[in-house]
Amino acid sequence: MSGAVIAWVEAATGHKPKDPALFIRALTHSSRGGDHYERLEFLGDRVLGLVVADWIYRLFPTEPEGVLSRRLNVLVSRETCADVGRQLGVGAQAILGKQAREDGATESDNVLGDIVEALIGALYLEGGLPLAAGFIRTAWGDRAERHGKAPKHPKSALQEWAAANNKRPPVYEMKGRTGAHHAPRFVVAVAIKGVGEAEAEGTSKQEAETAAAKALLEKVS
């Protein structure tokens, strides 16, 4: 297995692992038992935040803190990390327990995003910030520059819409949760009194709330 991991990691990141076990761990879900990616994901998440913050700070020298924060939140979001993971083919390399694989964890935003962050953590341990930053810049491509105007998070945008139209703030309600622990599905509804409501699902409560807010925004805009 280590030879295949080395070949894939080198193709996906441009770095030939010195310690294959480190990258095997970065690809291993807790459902497999033994060493898994969670500690590396913790580290990689912090490295990603620092690299992206530095990147957009230099890329948009006149923007205030609030606008940079909106850009940062989108670029380090679970959805963006999962999108990068799909682009790299992470799902096919994920090392999962039998039940997790059967439950579709290879398509879970949580799993794919976590593995991408774990890989960043592994790269940081092997080559420091320059190696991790180089991978992030390449893998994220033009995502940092894609929006001339900083995107607003759907929940923030919905809150602002309600205030601008003299409506009560949106209220979110959990409607249900299904699926296994490693591949959950959350259903959330959001409503603005006197305006309407929308319902959506996601692989986390936050993702479902974001999708519901976006759906309601599309209805009222």
Secondary structure, 3 states (H helix, E strand, C coil): CHHHHHHHHHHHHCCCCCCHHHHHHHCECHHHCCCCCHHHHHHHHHHHHHHHHHHHHHHCCCCCHHHHHHHHHHHCCHHHHHHHHHHHCHHHHCECCHHHHHCCHHHCHHHHHHHHHHHHHHHHHHHHHHHHHHHHHHHHCCCCCCCCCCCCCHHHHHHHHHHHCCCCCCEEEEEEEECCCCCCEEEEEEEECCCEEEEEEECCHHHHHHHHHHHHHHHHC
